[in-house]
Amino acid sequence: MAVRWSLLCRLAALVCLWVLGHTQSENPQIQLRLAGTKRKHNEGRVELYYSGEWGTVCDDDFSIHAAHVVCRQLGFLEATSWYPSAKYGRGEGHIWLDNVHCTGREKTLAECSSNGFGVSDCKHSEDVGVLCSHRRIPGYRFTGALANNIEDLNIQLEDVRVRAILSWQRRRIPVTEGFLEVKEGGRWRQVCSKAWTPMNSRVICGMFGFPGEKKYNVKVYKMVALRRKNKYWGHSMNCTGNEAHVSGCKLGPPPTRKGNATCSLGMPAVVSCVPGRAFAPSPVTGFRKAYRLEQPLVRLKGGASVGEGRVEVLKNGEWGTICDDNWSLRSATVVCRELGFGSAREALTGARLGQGMGPVHMNEVECSGFEKSITECFFNKDALGCSHEEDAAVRCNVPAMGFKDRVRLGGGRNPYEGRVEVLVERNGSLAWGTVCSDSWGTLEAMVVCRQLGLGYASHAFQETWYWPGDTSADDVVMSGVRCSGTEMSLSHCLHHGKHIHCPRGGGRFAAGVSCSESAPDLVLNAQVVEQTTYLEDRPMFMLQCAQEENCLSSTASATTASGYRRLLRFSSQIHNNGQADFRPRATQHSWIWHECHRHYHSMEVFTHYDLFSLNGTKVAEGHKASFCLEDTDCDEGIEKRYACANFGAQGITVGCWDSYRHDIDCQWIDVTDVKPGDYIFQVVINPTYEVAESDYTNNIMKCRCRYDGYRIWTYSCHIGGSLSSDVEDTFPGLLNNHLSYR
């Protein structure tokens, strides 16, 4: 009897597991977005993408538990409220879900019980909306092309190209001028010029990464058109000029037919674009006047690729961010064109590309689309209620430069890693080869990952014997590579040219990279440093461990045990404002145990401390290893993940910070030998680029310092890149963290 009962239990368990697995497999993959008449990015009508169409959700039986599921699926920590009766306007199309019941623990709305997809007796007057918390889920990955608040382009003209016709144009990259062609029925067709306008050209240029259109030589193209047999597209376009994509334009009437000609007295429409300064094919007369090198008013920060990043504007000599309330593709396009790119591909909200520092300068930005600068757009000067969790960002259309085709990763386990192989010209032909790993580091790896469109570098490798790659590409074809980290292509970095010099050779010592979609971003809290600086005269007998770790100046070795050292002490609070956790490159088994302080160093050099005279001469210095890299505290709703106790994992979670109190060893500069006067106090985090970050320019902090021989005053502390270049020039030392310790 017992054996039979046991068999029945096992059978029941198997049935339950089968039912559970079958139920889970029936849950379709859906995507959500918040739409409608809304003010902020974290509120709106709930819309669901299913079976190739967007639809809405009915408010019948909807609850705060369902709202929690919606908000978490969109990357927010929780829901604040939900609203019935189409508060954010009535949607269109299908009402995909009705009578939704959630417990609040589901990972996706598809897991909640309902009548089934498309089964509803509701009207769009019952569309449900939600209000989510501003707080993002730390490290949340936005996946898919239909992510929240990316304008859904109803692409009617997917296949559009500008075809270079003249011989001198075909040799230039990027292509900036030629006949406009549309693919219809698998064939490319020209567009009739009869109804073509400069506004149409403006939109086309924006799509292909150019900020504007320009005039062209009509006579030359008429001569070419007469010698060609043209097949015309059966429509015309009617653009206003402020569209971000040609799909936003209306279709005009078809070209008038006269006899057998479908474009009577016309010719193929020609589009001629002005490239941004960074993409100009060669120095052209007039370009220097058009692009004067002045202090920009707008910049992009924290993006992995060229033409993307958090939008920052300069006001009263200080850089600040834009609040994402009402942030739209039209406003984002103004930013992109101002910076020399094309129209905006995406308008991103909710600090999707990392949080900024300092003030929020603009809120509720509204642009017509024709402004020359985002600063000319209407905006609410009162940014109250906006935090850096609402920082606006953009992804711009950039010209096709062909850089991606000149580098590849070989031998990796996935497309994001491998040996770096580059395409170069050798003996009159193009050949693939490897890169010498001498001096290869994180900044060089950053350029490769950007060039391939794979995000940020997570590691740079100087040995790649475990990645065989293509045997025909084993020869070293590039050496001596030194990058600043901002180049668009590895060929733009300094390198040896045709004369290869690689002492270790290639083979197993070829350069390699691994790339990641996200990266951390460490930023020092300047106010904490400014408020905690003071002087301490500390006896030598209390500095034995510090001297052992070289935290004192060189003259300390001659100081007797009864003597003392004068120390400039301060606290530091290092925030991770990026999109990934900051983790030491060294794994735990390779951490170094320091017996005197009785702790492990996960990074031997984590910060540099320097004191400069006003002419830029270094008069004192200090450094500190990562005694214990951990989450001291976090923003509300974020849990600590790293703690050093009991040989625990070290790191800093996104949204958390690591604090080093003023009273711990090596948290100082030894100023015993410094004479009274005015100085610049400088701190640099991650100075050797050991760990990849999305932005290195904000790793540096500077303060003004006055020392009278007894007391010290610290003031005007600020993060690198937070002030205008005019103000920054008055602070000697490093302008940013690039190439500072290489």
N, C-alpha and C positions, 0 to 999 in steps of 0.2 A: 504493500500500500504506500509506504514512504517513497519507494523508488518511482511509482507511478505519479505521485504528487510532485516529486522533484522534476520529472520530465514535463509535466503540465506547466510548472512555473517557468521552466526554461523556454518552452514554446510560447507562453504568454509574453515573456520578455522580448523574444525575437520578433513577435508580432508588433509589440509597442515600438521597438527600434525601427522596424520597417515603416510603420505608419508615420513616425516622427521624421525619418529621412525622406519619405515620399512627400509629406506635407511641406518640408523645407525646400525640397526641389521644385515644388509648385510655385513658390514665391518668386515672381518675376523680378528682374532687375529694373528698378524705376529710378528716375531722377526727379528732384523737386526744385522749385524756385519760388521766390516771393515776388509777386507782380502787382499791378494795379496802381491806383492813385495813392502813392505813399510818399513819406518825407525822408525816412531813414532806410538804410540797407537792411536792417534787422526786423523789418515789419512788412506786411503785405498779404495779398490774397495767395492762398496756397494753390500752386499749380503743379501738376504731375505729368511727366512725360512717359507715355505708355503706347505701345503699338505704333510708334512713329508719329504720334500727335500729342500736343499739349492739351490738357483739360483741367478741370477744377475738382474740388472736393465739397460735398454737401455738408451743411452744418448740423444735420440730424444726428443726435447722439454723440456729437463731437465733444471732447472734454479737454481739460488741461493736461491730462495724461497723453492724449493724442498730440497735443501741441508740443509737449516735451519731446516726443519722438520726432516730430517734424523738425524742430529746431536743432536737435542733436544731429540729425541726418544732414543738416545744412552747415554743420560745423560750430554751432553755438552750444554753450554749456547747458542751457535750459530755456524754457519758455517763461515769459513774464505774464502773458495773458493770451486770450483768444477771443475772436469777435465773429458773431453770426451775421446773417442778413446782408452780405456783400458790402461790408463797411468800406472796403478798398475798391469798390466798383464791381460791376458784373463782368464775369469772364466770358469767353467764347468757346465754341466747340463742345466736346463731350464733358459730361460730369462723370468722371471716372470712378469715384468712390462715394458710397452713401452708407449711412448707419455704421460708421467706423467706431469700433470698440478697441481701445488700447489699454494695456496695464501700465504703460510708461517704461517698461523694461525692453521693449522691442528695439532692434537695431535699425529697422526701416519700416515705413508706413505700410509696406506690402505684407509685413508679418502680422499686422493687426487684423482682427476679424471684421468682415464687412459683407455687403450683399454680393460682392464680386465685382470685378472690373467692368464698368459700363452698365451695371444694373442699378438704375436709380429712377425715382419718381419726382425728383427735385427740379426746380428751375434755377437759373443763374442768379435770381434774387436771393438765393439761399447759400451762395458761395461763402465758404469759411475763410477767415484770415487769422494770422497769428502775430504776436509781438514777442520777439526773442530777446534774451539777455544780450548786452553788448559783449559779454565775455566769450572769447573763442575757446574751443577745445585746444589745449596746447599741442602743437605738432600736427594739427589736423591737415590731411592731404586732400586738396581739392582735385578730384579726378573727373575726367570726362569733359567733352566739349560743351556740355550744356549746364555748366556750373552756375550757381546762383548769381543773378544780377549781371550776367554777360548778355548783352542784347542779342536776341535770337534773330539772326539775319535770315530773312526769307530769300535765299539766293535764287534769283530767276536766271541770272547770267553767270553761271559758274565758270564757264570757259571764256575768258576774255584775255587778249594779249595785245601788246604793242610790238609790231613786227618791224625791225630795222630793215629799211629798203636800200638806202645808199651805202656804198661800199665802206666808207669811212666810219659809218655808224655801226656796222656789223662787227668791227674790230674792237669796239669800246665796251667796257663793262663799268657800270650798268648801262643797259639800253635805255636811253632817255627820249628817243624820238622815232617815229615810224607810223605806218598805217595801223589803225585800230581794227582788230579782227575779232569776230565772235564765232564760237564753234556751234554749229547747228547741224543736226543729223550726221555727226561725225566728220563734218567738213568745215574748214575755216572760211568765213565769208567777211567781206569788208562792210563797213557802215557808210552809208551815203552822207556826203558832206553838206547836202542842201539844208538840213535842219540842225546841223551841228553848231554848238555854241561853246564859248570859252568856259562856261560853267560845267559843261559836260567834261571837258578836258581836265578841269580842276579836280573833279571827282575821280576820274580815271587815274590821274597822276597820284592822288592820295592813296588809292588802292595799291599802287606799285611802289609806294615808299617815298614819294617825292612831295615836298611841301607846296609846290605850285606849278602852274603852267606858264609857257612863254610862247612868243610868236615864232614862226618858222618861214622858210623861203617857199612861198606858194608856187612860184614858177617852176622850180625844180621838180616838185611833186606832180604838177600837171603834166610835165614832159614824161615822167615815169609812168603815170596813169594811162596816157595815150598809147604807150607801147605794150600795155598789159591787158589781158582779158580778165576783167574783174567780175566776181560773183558777189552780189550784194545781199546783205541780211534783210529780211522782210520787215524790219521795224526801224523806228528812230527812237532816240532817247530824249527825255525832257528832265534835266537835273537842275535843281536850284543852286547847287554849288556848295551847300553845307552838309550834304550827305556824306557819311563815312564810308559808304560802299555803294556801288552802282545798283545794287538790289533795292536801295531806298529811292531810286529815281523812278519816275513814271515812264511808261512806254508811250512815245508819241505816235502820231499817225504814220502809216507806211509811206515810203517814198512814192512820189507820183510817177506813174508809168507813162512813157511816151513812146509809142511803137513797141519795140522789143526791149528798150532800155528801161531799167528799173531805177536809174538815178539820172534822169534827164538833166543835162547841162551841169551835172555835178561830177564829183570825183570821190575816191575813198577818203574818209575823214582821217586827218593826220593829228596825232597827239604829240606835243613836244613839252617836256617837263624840265623844271629846274631842280637839279639834285641838291640835297643838303651839302654843306661844306665838307663833311666827313666822307661823302660818297662821290665827290666830283671826279670824273674820270681822268682829268688832267687839268693843269692850270689854264684857265680860260680868261680872256680879257673881261674885266668887269666883275669877276667873282670876288676880288678882294674888297671892292667897294660895297658889294651886296652883303658881305659877311664880315663886318668889322669885329675885331677881337676886343670886345668890351666885357665888363663884368655881366654875366647873364643874370636875368631876374628869375629864371626857372631852371630846375634841374631834376633829374631822375636818380634815385638812390635805391640800392638794395636789390636791383634786378639781376637775374642770371644772364640775360641776353642783351645785346645792343637794342636800344629803343624800348626798354621796359623798366619799370621801377616805381617807387613811391614818389609822388609829386611834391616838390618842395619849392617855396617861393621866398624871395629875399625882400625883407621889409625892415626899414630903419637899421640896416647893417646886420640883421640877424636872419638866419634861415629858419623857416617854419613850415608846417604842413598845411594841407587842405582837408577840411572835414568832408566826409562823403555824403552828407545830406544833399539830395537832389543831384548827385554826381551822375553825369550822363555821357554817352558816347560823343555827343556834340561838343561838350566842354573838354573831354579828353582829347578830341581831335585838334582843338585849338592849341593845347599843350604840345602835341606831337608835331604839328606844323611849325610852331614857334622854335622847336629844338632842331629843325632840319630833317625831320622824318615825314612820313606820309600821314594819312588819316589814322585814327585809332582803331585798332582791331578789337580791343576790349577795354571797358571802363570798370576797374576793379574797386571794390569797397571793403570795409572791415579790416583794414591793415593786412590785406592778402599778401603783400610783398614786404611785410615787416613794419614795425612801429618806428616812428621818428622820435626825435627829442626836441626840447625847446617849445616855443609857442605854436598854437594853431592860428594861422594868419587869416584864413578865408573859410567861409561857411555858406552853404546854400548857393553855390555858384551857378549862374545861368548865363549861357553864351549864345549868340546868334550863329556862330560858326565862322564869321568873317573877321573876328578880332585878330590883330597881329600878336597879341599877348594875352595870356589868361588874366593878367592884372587889369586888362581893359574890360573884362566881363563884369556884369552886375553880380554883387555878392553881399551877403549880410555881414557887416563888420563885427557883429556881436557873435563870437564863437562860443558863448556860454553853453555848457552842456555837452560839448564835444571833447572827447579824450583821444589819445593816440590810438586807441583801439578802433577808431573810425577814420583812420588816415586813408585818403584816396590814392589810387595808383592807376597806371595805364600800361597797356601793351600796344606799341605803335607798329604800323606797317613799315618795313624797311626794304630798301632795294635788294634785288637778288644779285649778290656779288660773286657767287660761285665758290665762296671760301669753304663751304662744307664738303665740296667734292675733292679738296686737296689734302685731306687728312682722314685717317680711319684708325680704328682700334682693332688689333688682331689678336686672336688666341684667347680672349676673355671668356668667362663662363656665361656672360650676358652682354647685351649691347652697351652697357654702361662702364665697361672696364676692358683693359687690354693693353698690349704694346702699341705705342704711338708710331704710326707709319705715315709718311708724308710723300706727296707727289711733287717731284722736282724735275727740272730739265737737265739731262745729262747727255752730252755728245749729240745735241740737236734733237733729242727725243725725250718724252716724258717717262719717268720711271719711279716706282715706289721704293722707298727705303726707310731705315729706322733713324731715330734721333739719339745722339750721344747723351748719356745720363750724367756726365760731369756737369756740376752746378744745377742740375735739374731739381726743381722744387715746386712748392705749392702754387706760386704765381704763374709758372709756366703751365702747370696742369690746369689752372683756371682758364687760361686762354684756349687750350685744346677743348675743354668741355663746352665753353661758350661757342667756339667755332663749329662744333658738331651739333649744337642745339640740345645738349644733354644736361644743362643746368650748371651747378657748381662742382668744383673738384672736391672730393672727399679725401683723396690721398694722391701723393706723387711717389712713384716707385723708381728707384735707381737700379733695381735688379728685376729682370722679367723672364728668368729661365723657365718659369712655370707657365708662361704664355708663349707658345712657339710661334704664333703668327704665320704669315705667308713666307715660305722659304725663299721665294724669288725676291723678297724685300728685306733680306738679312743685312745687306750692306748699309753702313752708316752714311747718310747723305746730308745730315745737318748736325752741327756741333756748336758749342759755345753759346747756347741759347740763354738769353737773359731778358725777362719780360717784366713790365711794370704791373701786369695783371689786368690791364684794361684794353689791351689790343684786340682787334676783331679777328686777327689771324696770326698763327704762329710765325708766318713769314714776315710779319710786321715787327717782330721782336728783334733785338740785336742778336746776331749770330755770325759765324766765321765766314759765311759766303762759300765760294768754290773751294777754298783751301781748308779741308776738314782736319781738325786736330782733336783726337779723342784718345788720350793716353791709355785708358782702360780698355779701349776697343768697344765693339758693339756686342752682338750675341746676347749673352745672359745679362750684360750691363746696358742694354738698350732702355730708353726711357719708357715709362708706362704711367697710366692714370686710372683712377676709378672716379666716376662722376655720380652726383646725387641731385635730385630735384629740389632739395632744400638745404639750407646751411644755417649755422648759428650766427649771431652778431653780438659781440660783447661791447658794452658801453659803460664807461666809468661815470658814476654820479659825481659831477664836479662840485656840487654844493656841499656834499659830505666832506670832501677833501678840504674845501675852503673853511668850513666851520670847525674842523678838528685839528688844524695844524698848531704845533707848539714846540718849544725847545726843552730838551731834557739833558742834564749832565749825568751820565751813567758811568759808574766805576768799572774798570776793566775786568775785575774779578767776576762781574755779572755778565760779561760779554764773551765768555769763552766759546760757547756754542756758535754765536754769531761770527766770531773771528774764524772759527773752523769752517764756516760756510761762506767765507769771503764777503761778508756783509758790511765790513768796515773799510775805510780808506787804507791805502798802502802804508801810511805813517803810523797806523795803529800797532804794527809789530814792534815798534820801538818804545811804545808806552808801557810803563811799569804796571804791575798788578794794582798798585795803590793809586795810579793815575785814573783819568776819566776821559770819556769821549763825549763831545757835544753832538746830539742827534736831533735832526728835524723830523718830528714824528707826526703821524696823521693816520686817520682811518680811511679805508677805501671800501666802496660798495660797487660791485661789478655786476651789472644786469645783463641777462641774455634776452635781447629784443628781437632775435631772429626767428626762424621757422623750424629749427632743429636743435636738439640738445647739444651743448658744447661738451665734447668728450676728449680726453687726452689721446694722442695718437698711440702712445705706448700702452701695451696691454698690461694687466696686473702683474703677470709673472716677471715682467722686466722693470717694474718700479724699483727705485733704489731706497734702501732702508738707511736712515740717518740716526745713528745710535744716540748722539748727543741730545737732539731734540725729540728722539723716539717717535718718528713718523716716517711715512713713505712719501717720496717725491714722485708724482706722476708726470710732472714737467719740470725739468731742471731750471729753465728760465721762463717764468710766467709773466713777470713785469720788470721794467727798467725804470729807475728813478734818476733824474738828472737835474743839476742846477747849472744854469747858464748865466754868464754876464750879459749885459745889454748889447754887447757887440757880437754875441753868439759863441763865445768861448766857454767850453765846459769847465767848471771849477770844482764840481763834486758830483759823485754818482753813487748809485746803489742798485741792487737788484734783489729779486725774491723769487724763489722757486714756489711751485704750488704746494705749500705745506699740507694743505687739505682742501681740495677743490670740491665744494659741496653746496647744497641748497641751504643757505642760512635762513632765508625767508622767501615767500612767494606772494604773488598777487592773489586776491580773493578768489577762491574756487579752484586753485591749482595746487595739487599735492606735491610735496617734496619727493624726489626720487633718488637723490644721491646724498650719502652720509659716509664720512670717513671711519666712523667707529667700527671696530672689529674687522679692519682691513676691507671695508665696504667699497662699493663702486664710487668713483670720483667723477664729477661733472657738474654742469649747471643746466637745469631744466629750462625750457622756454617759459618765460614769464616769472622766473625766479632770479635771485641774486645771491652772490657769495660775498660775505662781509669779512674783511680783515681789520680787526680792531687796532687802534694805535698802540696798544700795550703789548703786542706780540713781537717776537724777535724779527729783525730784518725789515720791519714795516717802517723804514726811515731812510734818511740820507745822513751820512756822517759829515757834518759841517765844521768839525773841529778846526780845520785849517783855513776856513773861509773868512775873509775880511768883511767888515761891515760895508753895506752898500745895497744897491738895487739889483735884483736878479729875476730870472725867469725859472720857475719850477715846472718840470715836465715829467709826466708819467706815460709810459707806453705799455699797453697790454699785448700779450702774444707777439713780442717784438720780432721773433725769428720766423713768424708765419708757420709755426709747427702744426697748428690746427687751421684748416680752411674756414674762412668766414665769408659772409655775403658782402661785407663792407669793412675794409681795413682803415679807411680814413678817419673813422670815429673811434679808433682804438687809442688815440693820443689825447692827452689833456694838458693844458697849459694854464699857469697862474702867474700873476705878477707877485713879486716878493720883496719886502724891505727888511733888512737885518741891521740892527744898530749895535750889535755886539753883545746884547743882553736879551732882547726880545725880537720876535719876528712877526710880521704882518703879511698875510696872504690875501689877495683880492683879485677880482676879474678872472676867476677860474672859468674855463670853457672847454668844450669838447672840440677836437679837430673837425673843421668843416662846418662849424655852427655859425661862424661869423663871415662877413664879406671879406674878399681878398684884401681890400684896403686896410681893414682893421687887423687882419691876420698878419699882414706884413710888418706890423709894429711889434710883433712877438718873435724874437729870434728863436733859433732851434729848428726843429723839423716842421715843415709845412703839413705833412701828413705821415702816415706810417709806411709809405711806399719806399722801398729800397733803402731803408734806414739802417739796417743791421746786416747787410749782405756783403 
